[in-house]
Amino acid sequence: MRARTTVAAAISTVLTLSLASCGEGSDAGSGDETASVGIAMPTKTSQRWIDDGRNMVDELKGFGYTTTLKYADNDPKNQVAQVQAMIDDGVDALVIASVDGRAFTDVLSKAKDSGIPVISYDRLILGSDAVNYYASFDNVKVGAQQADFIVESLGLVNGSRKGPFTIELFAGSSDDNNTRYFFDASMEVLEPYIQNGDLIVRSGETDLDQVTTLRWDGPTAEKRMNKILDSKYNGQTIDAVLSPYDGMSLGILNALKEHGYGGAGKPLPIVTGQDAEAPSIKSIVEGEQTQTIYKDTRELALVTSYMVNSVVHDKKPAVNDTRTYNNGKKVVPAYLLEPVSVDKGNYEQVLIDSGYMKKSDLK
């Protein structure tokens, strides 16, 4: 439970500082009855975004705010139109988890002109000085944890096993700012092993622009994995796959199983992931996907709601990063939560015991 305790301590700090910044005796602990918040989420194809939307509505309701929650079906134009409608309706704040972080320049200038504060939720909005704050997880640690798991599981860190081992690299959507942070952090860990020959990328695809996966789409990742296996692994086996997201991981696993992995004499390679979605946890329990990154979206919604409550009352919310996230127009002050690496050995402790997931979710 140490990881859960660490997160709880971080949240406690956020709440204390947020309340202190608003001052004793102010009304910052509860929202105005007429105040409203627009929440723009990217898609319902991932359970985590459904949970994020629900959690945000619940937390903001606890502050007394009314909310408008919209999902964009992974369509940037649709999401911009939804945000425009929220601005036209006169919301008091916007919380946006973008489909395409570069799509909001014009519409958010209207938000700024209307005095509507904007908080980027998990995905940083790019190219706009109208973004006031950013709430997310430590994206650098996410990528590092995925890569660390690979090299440790292969035995390269302590020298218990000798390479070379084969690996293929996948990254998220090119229009999501998080993709670069995840991939760069992973490569900082993996690159030395690639350079010294302990890890071999048979496809030769090691640059970010070669390995991105539009919209983090599982079938797209599956198609690319099939192509790589067909063209580069005829008679060869693959030992590890860096996958940044659970939905992609399951697609990658489908391709691997189509090529005989998981059968007698041909074990599945190490496959990482992110978001601790129930299908992937089931896959981990069954010995297929190997690892994922747990990001407690309940805590993210809580932090973001305190941010909203602060900015609506013209106060500064607590942040813990003021240097990392430059969106091309400004460095956006951020609060970053801690991610946790999850595998078969600790999923019960981290996910079940914390109440994030029920055992029945995995049946």
C-alpha positions as CSV (number, residue, x, y, z in Angstrom):
1,M,0.0,0.0,0.0
2,R,3.0,2.3,0.0
3,A,2.2,3.7,-3.5
4,R,-1.4,4.4,-2.4
5,T,-0.2,6.1,0.7
6,T,2.2,8.3,-1.2
7,V,-0.6,9.5,-3.5
8,A,-2.9,10.1,-0.5
9,A,-0.2,12.2,1.1
10,A,0.3,14.2,-2.1
11,I,-3.5,14.9,-2.3
12,S,-3.5,15.9,1.3
13,T,-0.8,18.5,0.5
14,V,-2.8,19.8,-2.5
15,L,-6.0,20.2,-0.4
16,T,-4.2,22.0,2.4
17,L,-2.4,24.4,0.1
18,S,-5.5,25.0,-2.0
19,L,-7.5,25.9,1.0
20,A,-4.7,28.0,2.5
21,S,-4.3,29.9,-0.8
22,C,-8.0,30.9,-0.6
23,G,-7.8,32.2,2.9
24,E,-9.7,31.4,6.0
25,G,-13.2,32.5,6.1
26,S,-13.6,32.7,2.3
27,D,-16.2,30.9,0.3
28,A,-13.5,29.0,-1.6
29,G,-14.5,25.7,0.0
30,S,-17.8,25.6,-1.9
31,G,-18.8,26.7,-5.3
32,D,-21.3,29.4,-6.1
33,E,-24.8,28.0,-6.7
34,T,-24.9,29.4,-10.2
35,A,-21.3,28.6,-11.2
36,S,-20.9,26.1,-14.0
37,V,-18.0,24.1,-15.4
38,G,-17.6,22.8,-18.9
39,I,-15.9,19.4,-19.1
40,A,-14.6,18.2,-22.5
41,M,-13.4,14.6,-22.7
42,P,-12.0,12.9,-25.8
43,T,-13.7,9.6,-26.2
44,K,-15.9,6.8,-24.6
45,T,-14.0,4.1,-26.3
46,S,-11.7,3.9,-23.3
47,Q,-13.1,3.1,-19.9
48,R,-10.6,5.4,-18.2
49,W,-12.1,8.5,-20.0
50,I,-15.6,7.4,-19.0
51,D,-14.3,7.2,-15.4
52,D,-12.6,10.5,-15.7
53,G,-15.7,12.3,-16.8
54,R,-17.8,10.7,-14.1
55,N,-15.2,11.5,-11.4
56,M,-15.0,15.1,-12.5
57,V,-18.7,15.6,-12.4
58,D,-18.9,14.0,-8.9
59,E,-16.1,16.1,-7.5
60,L,-17.4,19.4,-8.9
61,K,-20.9,18.6,-7.7
62,G,-19.4,18.3,-4.2
63,F,-18.2,21.9,-4.5
64,G,-21.7,22.9,-5.5
65,Y,-21.0,23.5,-9.2
66,T,-23.2,22.5,-12.1
67,T,-21.4,20.8,-15.0
68,T,-21.7,20.2,-18.7
69,L,-19.9,17.0,-19.8
70,K,-19.2,16.2,-23.4
71,Y,-17.4,13.5,-25.2
72,A,-15.9,14.2,-28.7
73,D,-15.7,10.7,-30.2
74,N,-12.0,11.3,-30.8
75,D,-13.0,14.0,-33.3
76,P,-11.0,17.2,-32.8
77,K,-13.5,19.4,-34.8
78,N,-16.3,18.0,-32.8
79,Q,-14.5,18.8,-29.5
80,V,-13.7,22.3,-30.6
81,A,-17.4,22.8,-31.4
82,Q,-18.4,21.4,-28.0
83,V,-16.0,23.8,-26.2
84,Q,-17.3,26.7,-28.3
85,A,-20.9,25.9,-27.2
86,M,-19.8,25.8,-23.6
87,I,-18.2,29.3,-23.9
88,D,-21.3,30.6,-25.6
89,D,-23.4,29.2,-22.7
90,G,-21.2,31.2,-20.3
91,V,-19.5,28.5,-18.2
92,D,-17.3,29.8,-15.4
93,A,-14.4,27.4,-16.1
94,L,-13.3,24.8,-18.7
95,V,-11.6,21.5,-18.1
96,I,-10.4,20.0,-21.3
97,A,-8.8,16.6,-22.0
98,S,-8.0,17.2,-25.7
99,V,-8.3,14.9,-28.6
100,D,-5.8,17.1,-30.6
101,G,-3.8,19.4,-28.4
102,R,-3.1,21.8,-31.3
103,A,-6.8,22.3,-32.2
104,F,-7.8,24.9,-29.6
105,T,-5.9,28.1,-30.5
106,D,-8.9,30.1,-31.8
107,V,-11.6,28.9,-29.6
108,L,-9.6,29.4,-26.4
109,S,-8.7,32.9,-27.3
110,K,-12.5,33.5,-27.1
111,A,-12.5,31.9,-23.6
112,K,-9.7,34.2,-22.6
113,D,-11.5,37.2,-23.9
114,S,-14.6,36.1,-21.9
115,G,-12.5,35.7,-18.7
116,I,-13.1,31.9,-18.6
117,P,-10.1,30.0,-17.0
118,V,-8.9,26.9,-18.7
119,I,-7.4,23.8,-17.2
120,S,-5.8,21.1,-19.3
121,Y,-6.7,17.7,-18.0
122,D,-4.1,15.0,-18.4
123,R,-3.2,16.1,-22.0
124,L,-1.6,19.5,-22.4
125,I,-3.2,21.9,-24.8
126,L,-0.6,23.4,-27.2
127,G,-0.2,26.7,-28.9
128,S,-2.5,28.7,-26.6
129,D,-1.7,31.3,-23.9
130,A,-5.2,30.9,-22.6
131,V,-4.3,27.7,-20.7
132,N,-4.1,28.6,-17.0
133,Y,-3.1,25.3,-15.4
134,Y,-2.4,21.7,-16.2
135,A,-3.3,18.6,-14.0
136,S,-1.8,15.3,-14.9
137,F,0.5,12.5,-13.8
138,D,4.3,12.6,-14.0
139,N,4.6,11.7,-17.7
140,V,8.4,11.3,-17.6
141,K,8.0,8.7,-14.8
142,V,5.4,6.9,-16.8
143,G,7.8,6.3,-19.7
144,A,10.7,5.5,-17.4
145,Q,8.7,3.0,-15.4
146,Q,7.7,1.1,-18.6
147,A,11.2,1.0,-19.9
148,D,12.7,0.1,-16.5
149,F,10.3,-2.8,-16.3
150,I,11.5,-4.2,-19.6
151,V,15.2,-4.0,-18.8
152,E,14.8,-5.3,-15.3
153,S,12.6,-8.2,-16.5
154,L,15.1,-9.1,-19.2
155,G,17.9,-9.2,-16.5
156,L,19.9,-6.5,-18.2
157,V,20.1,-4.2,-15.1
158,N,21.8,-6.7,-12.7
159,G,23.6,-8.6,-15.4
160,S,21.7,-11.9,-14.5
161,R,21.1,-12.5,-18.3
162,K,23.0,-11.6,-21.4
163,G,21.6,-10.1,-24.5
164,P,21.0,-9.6,-27.3
165,F,17.3,-9.4,-26.8
166,T,14.9,-8.2,-29.5
167,I,12.5,-5.3,-28.9
168,E,10.0,-3.2,-30.8
169,L,8.9,0.2,-29.9
170,F,5.4,1.8,-30.0
171,A,4.3,5.3,-29.1
172,G,1.0,7.1,-28.7
173,S,-0.8,9.6,-30.9
174,S,1.3,12.3,-32.6
175,D,-1.3,14.9,-31.7
176,D,-1.1,14.2,-27.9
177,N,1.7,16.1,-26.1
178,N,2.1,13.3,-23.6
179,T,3.3,11.0,-26.3
180,R,6.7,12.7,-26.6
181,Y,7.2,12.7,-22.8
182,F,6.4,9.0,-22.5
183,F,8.6,8.0,-25.4
184,D,11.6,10.2,-24.7
185,A,11.6,9.0,-21.1
186,S,11.5,5.4,-22.2
187,M,14.2,5.9,-24.7
188,E,16.5,7.5,-22.1
189,V,16.4,4.1,-20.4
190,L,16.5,1.9,-23.5
191,E,18.9,3.8,-25.7
192,P,22.1,2.7,-23.9
193,Y,21.1,-0.9,-24.3
194,I,20.3,-0.4,-28.0
195,Q,23.6,1.3,-28.5
196,N,25.7,-1.5,-26.9
197,G,23.8,-4.2,-28.7
198,D,22.0,-5.7,-25.7
199,L,18.7,-4.7,-27.3
200,I,18.0,-5.0,-31.0
201,V,15.2,-3.3,-32.8
202,R,14.8,-5.5,-35.9
203,S,12.4,-3.1,-37.6
204,G,15.0,-0.3,-37.3
205,E,12.1,2.0,-36.3
206,T,13.4,3.9,-33.3
207,D,12.4,7.5,-34.0
208,L,9.2,8.9,-32.6
209,D,7.7,9.8,-35.9
210,Q,8.2,6.2,-37.0
211,V,6.4,4.6,-34.1
212,T,3.4,6.8,-33.3
213,T,-0.1,5.4,-33.3
214,L,-2.9,7.8,-34.2
215,R,-5.6,8.1,-31.5
216,W,-3.8,5.4,-29.4
217,D,-5.8,3.0,-31.5
218,G,-5.5,-0.7,-30.7
219,P,-6.3,-2.1,-34.2
220,T,-3.7,0.3,-35.7
221,A,-1.1,-1.0,-33.3
222,E,-2.1,-4.5,-34.1
223,K,-1.7,-3.9,-37.9
224,R,1.8,-2.4,-37.4
225,M,2.8,-5.3,-35.1
226,N,1.6,-7.8,-37.7
227,K,3.6,-6.0,-40.4
228,I,6.8,-6.0,-38.3
229,L,6.4,-9.7,-37.4
230,D,5.8,-10.7,-41.1
231,S,8.7,-8.7,-42.5
232,K,11.4,-8.8,-39.7
233,Y,10.8,-11.8,-37.5
234,N,10.6,-14.7,-39.9
235,G,12.3,-17.5,-37.9
236,Q,13.2,-15.0,-35.2
237,T,11.5,-14.4,-31.9
238,I,10.7,-11.1,-30.2
239,D,11.5,-10.6,-26.5
240,A,9.8,-7.3,-25.6
241,V,7.4,-4.7,-26.8
242,L,7.3,-1.1,-25.5
243,S,3.6,-0.3,-25.6
244,P,2.5,3.0,-24.0
245,Y,-1.2,2.2,-23.5
246,D,-3.4,-0.8,-22.6
247,G,-5.7,-0.5,-25.6
248,M,-2.7,-0.7,-27.9
249,S,-1.1,-3.5,-25.8
250,L,-4.2,-5.8,-26.4
251,G,-4.0,-5.1,-30.1
252,I,-0.3,-5.9,-30.1
253,L,-1.0,-9.1,-28.2
254,N,-3.6,-10.1,-30.8
255,A,-0.9,-9.8,-33.5
256,L,1.6,-11.8,-31.4
257,K,-0.9,-14.6,-30.8
258,E,-1.8,-14.7,-34.5
259,H,1.9,-15.5,-35.1
260,G,2.0,-18.3,-32.6
261,Y,3.2,-16.5,-29.5
262,G,1.7,-17.8,-26.3
263,G,1.6,-21.4,-27.6
264,A,3.9,-24.3,-26.7
265,G,7.6,-23.4,-27.0
266,K,6.9,-19.8,-28.0
267,P,6.2,-17.6,-25.0
268,L,4.7,-14.2,-25.3
269,P,7.2,-11.3,-25.0
270,I,7.2,-8.7,-22.3
271,V,4.4,-6.2,-23.2
272,T,4.0,-3.0,-21.2
273,G,1.0,-0.7,-21.0
274,Q,-0.7,2.2,-19.3
275,D,-4.0,3.1,-17.5
276,A,-4.6,-0.2,-15.7
277,E,-7.8,-0.8,-17.6
278,A,-9.8,-3.9,-16.5
279,P,-9.3,-5.9,-19.8
280,S,-5.5,-5.4,-19.5
281,I,-5.4,-6.4,-15.8
282,K,-7.3,-9.5,-16.7
283,S,-4.7,-10.1,-19.4
284,I,-1.9,-9.6,-16.9
285,V,-3.6,-12.1,-14.4
286,E,-3.8,-14.6,-17.3
287,G,-0.1,-14.2,-18.1
288,E,-0.4,-12.3,-21.4
289,Q,0.2,-8.6,-21.0
290,T,3.0,-8.2,-18.5
291,Q,2.8,-4.7,-17.0
292,T,0.8,-1.5,-17.0
293,I,0.9,1.9,-15.3
294,Y,-1.7,2.7,-12.8
295,K,-2.9,6.3,-12.7
296,D,-5.6,6.9,-10.1
297,T,-8.0,9.1,-12.0
298,R,-10.0,9.6,-8.8
299,E,-7.1,11.6,-7.5
300,L,-6.6,13.5,-10.7
301,A,-10.3,14.6,-10.7
302,L,-9.9,15.7,-7.1
303,V,-6.8,17.8,-7.8
304,T,-8.4,19.3,-10.9
305,S,-11.6,20.2,-9.0
306,Y,-9.6,22.0,-6.4
307,M,-7.9,23.9,-9.2
308,V,-11.2,24.8,-10.7
309,N,-12.5,26.0,-7.3
310,S,-9.4,28.2,-6.9
311,V,-9.5,29.8,-10.3
312,V,-13.2,30.5,-10.1
313,H,-12.5,32.4,-6.9
314,D,-9.5,34.2,-8.5
315,K,-7.0,32.3,-6.3
316,K,-3.9,30.4,-7.3
317,P,-4.2,26.7,-6.9
318,A,-1.4,24.5,-5.6
319,V,1.1,23.3,-8.2
320,N,4.3,21.3,-8.0
321,D,5.9,21.9,-11.5
322,T,6.5,25.3,-13.0
323,R,9.2,24.4,-15.6
324,T,8.4,21.3,-17.5
325,Y,5.3,21.9,-19.6
326,N,5.9,24.6,-22.3
327,N,3.0,24.5,-24.7
328,G,4.7,26.7,-27.3
329,K,3.2,29.9,-25.9
330,K,3.9,29.7,-22.2
331,V,5.1,27.3,-19.5
332,V,1.9,26.1,-18.0
333,P,2.0,25.6,-14.2
334,A,1.1,22.0,-13.4
335,Y,0.3,19.6,-10.6
336,L,1.7,16.1,-11.3
337,L,0.6,13.0,-9.5
338,E,2.7,9.9,-9.1
339,P,2.2,6.9,-11.4
340,V,2.6,3.3,-10.2
341,S,3.9,0.3,-12.1
342,V,1.6,-2.7,-11.9
343,D,2.2,-6.3,-12.8
344,K,1.0,-9.8,-11.7
345,G,2.8,-9.5,-8.4
346,N,1.2,-6.4,-7.1
347,Y,-2.1,-5.7,-8.9
348,E,-4.2,-6.9,-6.0
349,Q,-2.4,-4.7,-3.5
350,V,-2.4,-1.6,-5.7
351,L,-5.7,-1.9,-7.5
352,I,-8.1,-4.1,-5.4
353,D,-7.0,-3.1,-1.9
354,S,-7.2,0.6,-2.8
355,G,-10.8,0.2,-4.0
356,Y,-9.9,1.4,-7.5
357,M,-11.1,-1.9,-8.9
358,K,-13.2,-4.9,-7.7
359,K,-12.3,-8.5,-8.1
360,S,-15.6,-8.9,-9.9
361,D,-14.3,-6.5,-12.6
362,L,-11.7,-9.1,-13.6
363,K,-14.1,-12.0,-14.2
